[in-house]
C-alpha cells in the first residue's frame, strides 16, 4: 500500500458514488477529502524515506572519496607504506577524515546486522532506540571527562563498540517483548533471536573476562568501567533469554500458561537485584580508587527504581491473589446466566463449577485469568477498580423485593434525633455515623 494504490480507482463505477442523492454526494466528498489527506501523508512518508536513503548514500560516498584523497595524498608524498601511515597519524585533518570513515563503516555494519537479525524495525523499536541512544551518548561523553587522562583512539573505539552492542541489546529486548503481542511467530524469528542472544552473550562474556584479567595484571584502569558495563549487558542478555524461553513455552502450549506471569515477575525481581548490587559495587570501587562516576548516576537510579517497582509488584500481586482466594466468592451458574459469560481476558466461556470469581464490582472472570492479571496490575480488567482498596462484596440490604414490579430501593433516612434523649438538632455530616433509635 503506497500513495499510488488508490490513484487508479474510478469512484463513479461504485453505485453509491454514482448516485445523485445529496447525502451520498456529501459522503463522496468527505471520502475524497479523507482519501486526499491519507494520500498526502503517504506520499510525504515515502518522500522522507527516499530522502533519508539518498542522504546516507551521499554521506557514504563523500566519506569514501575523502578517505581515498587522504590516503592518496599521503602515499604521493611519502612513496612508501609505513611513512604514509606515520604521516596520516601525525596529521590532525587526516585523522579526522579517518574517524569519519570509521563512523560510516560502523553505521553500515550496524545496518547490515540489523537486516540479518531483525529485518525491518517497527516504529516503536526505532523510537526506543533513538531515545536510549541519546542518553547513552551523553553518558559516554561524561565518561570521557572522567577518564580524560586515558583518552586515545583505542579508548574511543572501545566506547563506540560498547554503544554499538548496547543498541543491539535494546533491540533484542524490544523484539522479545513483541512475542507476547504477536499472534504468529515464524521459525525465522526464533532463529534470528536465538542466534543474536548467543552472539551477544559470547561477546559480553569475552569482554568481561578480558577486563577482569586486564585489571588483575595491569591494575585499575578504564577496563574496570568496560567490565562493569559488559557485566550489566550480560545480565540483560540472561533476562532476555529467560523471557524468550517463557514466551516460547507459552506459545507452544495448547492452553494459556497460568504461571508465566509469576516467572516473569520473579525473574525481573532477581535480575533487578543483581543490577542494583553491581551498580553499588561499581560506585564503591570507583570512589575508592578513582573518582565519583557521574556517568553512572542515571542508570543506577533507573535500576533502583525498576527494582523498587518489581518488589512492589510482587507484594501487591500476592495481596491481590490472597484477597481473590479468600474474600471474593465463586460465580454461580445463575449469575453467569444473567450476564455475558465470556471472560474478556481469555475470550472463552465461563462455567459455574468454581472456576470463576466475582469481583466487588460484580464483574466475573476466570480465576486463573485473574491470577495472571493480578501479577501485573491490581485492578478490574473491565472498570479499572482497585481491588486492593475496595472491600469484599456485601449483600445489598435496600434491594427491592423480588417479584414486586416497580419497587424502588429504599433511600437512607436521616436519624430521628427527636426521640433521642439529651440531643439537640445538629447538621448531619456527609458520612455515616452511629445514632440511636
Legacy VTK file of the C-alpha trace (Angstrom):
# vtk DataFile Version 3.0
C-alpha trace
ASCII
DATASET POLYDATA
POINTS 437 float
0.000 0.000 0.000
1.522 3.296 -1.094
0.426 6.701 -2.309
-0.347 5.399 -5.811
-2.624 2.500 -4.817
-5.895 4.459 -4.837
-4.949 6.685 -7.746
-6.480 4.313 -10.296
-9.841 3.809 -8.532
-12.820 5.017 -10.600
-15.272 6.178 -7.952
-18.077 6.692 -10.478
-18.251 2.931 -11.012
-19.222 2.458 -7.341
-23.066 2.555 -7.117
-23.266 4.778 -4.033
-20.803 7.284 -5.514
-22.512 7.310 -8.915
-25.856 8.306 -7.355
-27.158 11.896 -7.384
-28.581 11.675 -3.855
-27.451 14.659 -1.784
-26.374 12.590 1.239
-24.380 10.226 -0.945
-22.745 13.152 -2.726
-21.715 14.601 0.638
-20.363 11.191 1.681
-18.396 11.056 -1.550
-16.884 14.478 -0.923
-15.938 13.554 2.652
-14.394 10.285 1.493
-12.411 12.039 -1.215
-11.172 14.594 1.317
-10.151 11.828 3.718
-8.508 9.908 0.886
-6.615 13.003 -0.188
-5.238 13.547 3.314
-4.137 9.903 3.599
-2.613 10.045 0.125
-0.729 13.220 1.037
0.667 11.715 4.261
1.733 8.512 2.485
3.485 10.456 -0.254
5.267 12.561 2.364
6.359 9.400 4.210
7.736 7.811 1.044
9.491 11.041 0.093
11.113 11.284 3.543
12.200 7.654 3.309
13.778 8.163 -0.100
15.450 11.377 1.089
16.994 9.560 4.068
18.349 6.848 1.779
19.835 9.455 -0.552
21.486 11.263 2.361
23.006 8.022 3.627
24.328 7.187 0.177
25.796 10.678 -0.271
27.420 10.544 3.186
28.998 7.176 2.456
30.217 8.280 -0.953
31.606 11.569 0.385
33.496 9.901 3.235
34.916 7.303 0.854
36.155 9.988 -1.547
37.740 11.962 1.302
39.463 8.843 2.625
40.829 7.978 -0.810
42.066 11.543 -1.205
43.851 11.496 2.171
45.464 8.105 1.558
46.451 9.063 -1.987
47.990 12.339 -0.861
49.999 10.614 1.896
51.290 7.930 -0.457
52.076 10.529 -3.137
54.262 12.482 -0.711
55.995 9.596 1.122
56.083 6.937 -1.637
56.099 4.091 0.949
53.541 2.400 3.177
54.993 2.937 6.661
55.965 6.614 6.185
52.493 7.190 4.722
50.850 5.702 7.821
53.034 7.832 10.104
52.160 10.920 8.064
48.422 10.231 8.381
48.601 9.601 12.145
50.559 12.823 12.720
48.127 14.947 10.703
45.003 16.048 12.586
42.894 16.708 9.445
43.813 13.287 8.065
42.888 11.590 11.347
39.602 13.499 11.367
38.765 12.088 7.937
39.712 8.606 9.138
37.428 8.947 12.159
34.551 9.955 9.901
35.201 6.960 7.652
35.301 4.635 10.666
31.992 6.072 11.890
30.416 5.480 8.479
31.707 1.898 8.457
30.191 1.312 11.907
26.836 2.625 10.669
26.969 0.414 7.589
27.850 -2.633 9.695
25.010 -1.814 12.069
22.513 -1.626 9.206
23.763 -4.912 7.797
23.478 -6.676 11.169
20.052 -5.139 11.698
18.887 -6.597 8.384
20.291 -10.001 9.328
18.955 -10.282 12.885
15.835 -8.097 12.831
14.750 -7.421 9.284
12.510 -4.362 9.256
12.295 -2.496 12.543
8.916 -1.476 13.895
8.151 2.169 14.660
8.200 1.559 18.426
11.594 -0.166 18.227
13.076 2.713 16.246
11.670 5.263 18.680
13.019 3.410 21.717
16.421 3.014 20.061
16.737 6.729 19.299
15.563 7.724 22.781
18.006 5.424 24.552
20.875 6.285 22.227
20.752 9.964 23.176
21.123 9.141 26.858
23.883 6.621 26.117
25.852 9.183 24.092
25.512 11.715 26.923
26.754 9.189 29.477
29.668 8.329 27.174
30.672 11.994 26.969
30.580 12.192 30.773
32.775 9.097 30.921
35.253 10.838 28.589
35.542 13.692 31.095
36.151 11.286 33.989
38.846 9.346 32.082
40.358 12.263 30.165
43.885 11.078 31.030
43.250 7.783 29.201
41.736 9.471 26.143
43.101 7.854 22.972
41.834 6.391 19.670
41.669 2.966 21.320
39.602 4.413 24.155
37.149 5.996 21.682
36.944 2.754 19.696
36.127 0.729 22.824
33.348 3.106 23.844
31.975 3.098 20.290
31.896 -0.695 20.329
30.156 -0.614 23.709
27.480 1.751 22.399
27.130 -0.405 19.270
26.464 -3.542 21.326
24.102 -1.682 23.655
21.879 -0.824 20.692
21.511 -4.486 19.763
20.733 -5.417 23.369
17.913 -2.863 23.388
16.558 -4.072 20.057
16.682 -7.702 21.210
14.757 -6.793 24.366
12.031 -4.998 22.399
11.787 -7.808 19.865
11.364 -10.499 22.546
8.716 -8.385 24.307
6.902 -8.239 20.966
6.471 -12.040 21.092
3.724 -11.712 23.706
1.677 -9.408 21.452
2.264 -11.209 18.167
-0.243 -13.922 17.190
2.130 -15.761 14.836
5.845 -16.363 15.397
7.780 -17.843 12.481
10.803 -20.120 12.587
12.905 -17.312 11.112
12.065 -15.210 14.162
13.292 -17.965 16.507
16.491 -18.461 14.500
17.246 -14.743 14.493
16.560 -14.191 18.185
18.383 -17.301 19.422
21.466 -16.642 17.270
21.559 -12.971 18.299
21.282 -13.794 22.004
24.017 -16.406 21.664
26.327 -13.947 19.881
25.667 -11.141 22.375
26.198 -13.484 25.326
29.542 -14.694 23.957
30.747 -11.137 23.287
29.669 -9.897 26.714
31.377 -12.790 28.483
34.552 -12.273 26.437
34.789 -8.568 27.285
34.024 -9.185 30.971
36.769 -11.818 31.111
39.188 -9.533 29.250
38.503 -6.642 31.627
38.926 -8.910 34.663
42.315 -10.264 33.558
43.463 -6.797 32.466
42.588 -5.372 35.885
44.447 -8.185 37.662
47.615 -7.798 35.586
47.752 -4.020 34.979
45.814 -2.670 37.929
42.748 -0.459 37.994
42.191 1.312 34.695
39.426 2.166 32.286
38.940 -1.571 31.733
37.146 -1.605 35.077
34.375 0.515 33.545
34.128 -1.700 30.484
33.993 -4.822 32.623
31.168 -3.363 34.671
29.231 -2.237 31.580
29.535 -5.621 29.887
28.505 -7.364 33.118
25.308 -5.296 33.067
24.782 -6.191 29.400
25.334 -9.865 30.208
22.612 -9.694 32.863
20.317 -8.109 30.274
21.026 -10.989 27.877
20.181 -13.514 30.608
16.928 -11.696 31.356
16.005 -11.548 27.656
16.771 -15.252 27.262
14.527 -16.116 30.223
11.680 -14.089 28.714
12.240 -15.737 25.346
12.073 -19.239 26.852
8.908 -18.417 28.805
7.169 -16.850 25.798
8.177 -19.752 23.559
6.866 -22.332 26.027
3.605 -20.402 26.342
3.188 -20.239 22.562
3.812 -23.971 22.177
1.247 -24.955 24.828
-2.343 -25.530 23.772
-3.863 -23.727 26.766
-2.636 -20.427 28.233
0.137 -20.970 30.755
-1.051 -19.640 34.095
2.351 -19.449 35.798
4.131 -17.459 33.090
3.362 -14.117 34.712
4.711 -15.429 38.025
8.022 -16.494 36.479
8.317 -13.204 34.583
7.678 -11.203 37.729
10.227 -13.036 39.854
12.827 -13.086 37.070
12.602 -9.290 36.835
12.938 -9.110 40.618
16.084 -11.267 40.683
17.756 -9.520 37.740
16.860 -6.119 39.185
18.535 -7.071 42.463
21.611 -8.243 40.553
21.853 -4.920 38.699
21.499 -2.903 41.893
24.277 -4.907 43.573
26.537 -4.418 40.540
25.957 -0.662 40.492
26.625 -0.346 44.223
29.876 -2.299 43.911
30.958 -0.232 40.926
30.209 3.070 42.664
32.106 1.972 45.777
35.168 0.800 43.842
35.273 3.885 41.606
35.034 6.282 44.549
37.872 4.494 46.368
40.354 4.136 43.500
39.497 6.936 41.065
36.706 9.491 41.439
32.955 9.807 41.620
31.454 8.202 38.443
28.997 10.883 37.402
28.026 8.992 34.250
26.647 6.085 36.319
24.131 8.167 38.300
21.230 7.919 35.843
21.466 4.161 35.069
21.868 3.419 38.776
18.760 5.457 39.591
16.785 3.661 36.871
17.915 0.287 38.204
16.910 1.209 41.759
13.531 2.434 40.564
12.948 -0.719 38.498
13.910 -2.921 41.446
11.597 -0.996 43.765
8.767 -1.389 41.260
9.447 -5.133 40.980
9.334 -5.541 44.767
6.126 -3.515 44.960
4.571 -5.573 42.144
5.385 -8.817 43.952
3.862 -7.584 47.223
0.742 -6.130 45.610
0.159 -9.147 43.379
0.406 -11.555 46.306
-2.026 -9.410 48.292
-4.495 -9.257 45.396
-4.311 -13.020 44.825
-4.820 -13.653 48.547
-7.915 -11.441 48.510
-9.206 -13.263 45.456
-8.823 -16.662 47.095
-10.284 -15.696 50.479
-12.712 -12.789 50.003
-14.185 -12.988 46.523
-16.996 -15.531 46.039
-17.235 -18.046 43.234
-19.632 -17.142 40.457
-22.720 -19.333 40.348
-24.471 -20.653 37.263
-27.415 -18.309 37.915
-25.125 -15.269 37.988
-23.393 -16.341 34.795
-26.772 -16.814 33.104
-27.749 -13.192 33.781
-24.561 -11.684 32.317
-22.262 -12.271 29.390
-20.422 -15.446 30.375
-17.382 -14.729 28.194
-14.199 -13.859 30.083
-12.779 -10.723 28.487
-9.225 -11.728 29.408
-9.055 -15.050 27.548
-12.239 -14.645 25.420
-13.555 -18.062 26.486
-16.845 -19.017 28.104
-17.076 -19.406 31.877
-18.867 -22.111 33.815
-20.279 -22.162 37.325
-18.086 -25.014 38.545
-15.998 -22.836 40.861
-13.518 -21.791 38.173
-14.811 -18.194 38.020
-14.544 -15.387 40.553
-16.781 -12.387 41.163
-15.037 -9.113 41.998
-16.503 -6.447 44.332
-17.600 -4.515 41.242
-19.736 -7.564 40.216
-17.594 -8.340 37.157
-16.847 -12.036 36.645
-13.683 -13.611 35.216
-11.823 -16.896 35.238
-9.873 -17.393 38.460
-6.766 -18.408 36.506
-7.060 -15.349 34.268
-7.406 -13.080 37.293
-4.360 -14.685 38.878
-2.271 -13.857 35.801
-3.824 -10.390 35.565
-3.084 -9.537 39.202
0.577 -10.368 38.655
0.832 -7.216 36.528
-1.835 -4.846 37.822
-4.263 -4.957 40.699
-7.332 -3.504 39.011
-10.503 -4.854 37.482
-9.900 -5.600 33.775
-13.255 -4.008 32.877
-13.809 -0.953 35.084
-10.243 -0.447 36.425
-11.425 -0.577 40.032
-8.580 -1.003 42.513
-9.186 -4.410 44.060
-6.871 -3.633 46.990
-8.842 -0.589 48.152
-12.396 -1.908 47.828
-13.768 -4.304 50.477
-15.357 -7.621 49.696
-18.878 -7.523 48.216
-21.692 -7.471 50.778
-25.367 -8.270 50.194
-27.471 -5.226 49.351
-29.987 -4.598 52.161
-32.093 -1.984 50.414
-32.724 -4.003 47.273
-36.354 -4.082 46.012
-38.405 -7.179 46.893
-38.302 -9.943 44.341
-41.447 -10.136 42.267
-42.764 -6.654 43.114
-42.800 -4.647 39.894
-41.758 -1.034 40.020
-40.365 -1.264 43.527
-37.627 1.292 44.195
-34.708 0.745 46.536
-35.163 2.314 49.913
-33.339 5.618 50.353
-31.280 6.109 53.515
-33.140 8.159 56.104
-31.738 10.736 58.467
-31.693 9.752 62.125
-34.660 10.739 64.264
-32.926 12.918 66.797
-36.249 13.972 68.340
-36.579 10.577 70.005
-33.054 10.603 71.349
-32.655 11.925 74.883
-30.280 14.786 75.649
-29.767 15.668 71.984
-30.119 18.882 70.075
-30.757 19.419 66.360
-27.435 19.359 64.506
-26.308 19.336 60.887
-25.621 15.812 59.695
-22.131 15.195 58.301
-21.821 13.774 54.747
-20.526 10.431 56.089
-22.382 7.742 58.061
-22.268 7.811 61.835
-23.959 5.735 64.541
-27.178 7.058 66.014
-29.787 5.926 68.474
-33.226 4.727 67.534
LINES 1 438
437 0 1 2 3 4 5 6 7 8 9 10 11 12 13 14 15 16 17 18 19 20 21 22 23 24 25 26 27 28 29 30 31 32 33 34 35 36 37 38 39 40 41 42 43 44 45 46 47 48 49 50 51 52 53 54 55 56 57 58 59 60 61 62 63 64 65 66 67 68 69 70 71 72 73 74 75 76 77 78 79 80 81 82 83 84 85 86 87 88 89 90 91 92 93 94 95 96 97 98 99 100 101 102 103 104 105 106 107 108 109 110 111 112 113 114 115 116 117 118 119 120 121 122 123 124 125 126 127 128 129 130 131 132 133 134 135 136 137 138 139 140 141 142 143 144 145 146 147 148 149 150 151 152 153 154 155 156 157 158 159 160 161 162 163 164 165 166 167 168 169 170 171 172 173 174 175 176 177 178 179 180 181 182 183 184 185 186 187 188 189 190 191 192 193 194 195 196 197 198 199 200 201 202 203 204 205 206 207 208 209 210 211 212 213 214 215 216 217 218 219 220 221 222 223 224 225 226 227 228 229 230 231 232 233 234 235 236 237 238 239 240 241 242 243 244 245 246 247 248 249 250 251 252 253 254 255 256 257 258 259 260 261 262 263 264 265 266 267 268 269 270 271 272 273 274 275 276 277 278 279 280 281 282 283 284 285 286 287 288 289 290 291 292 293 294 295 296 297 298 299 300 301 302 303 304 305 306 307 308 309 310 311 312 313 314 315 316 317 318 319 320 321 322 323 324 325 326 327 328 329 330 331 332 333 334 335 336 337 338 339 340 341 342 343 344 345 346 347 348 349 350 351 352 353 354 355 356 357 358 359 360 361 362 363 364 365 366 367 368 369 370 371 372 373 374 375 376 377 378 379 380 381 382 383 384 385 386 387 388 389 390 391 392 393 394 395 396 397 398 399 400 401 402 403 404 405 406 407 408 409 410 411 412 413 414 415 416 417 418 419 420 421 422 423 424 425 426 427 428 429 430 431 432 433 434 435 436
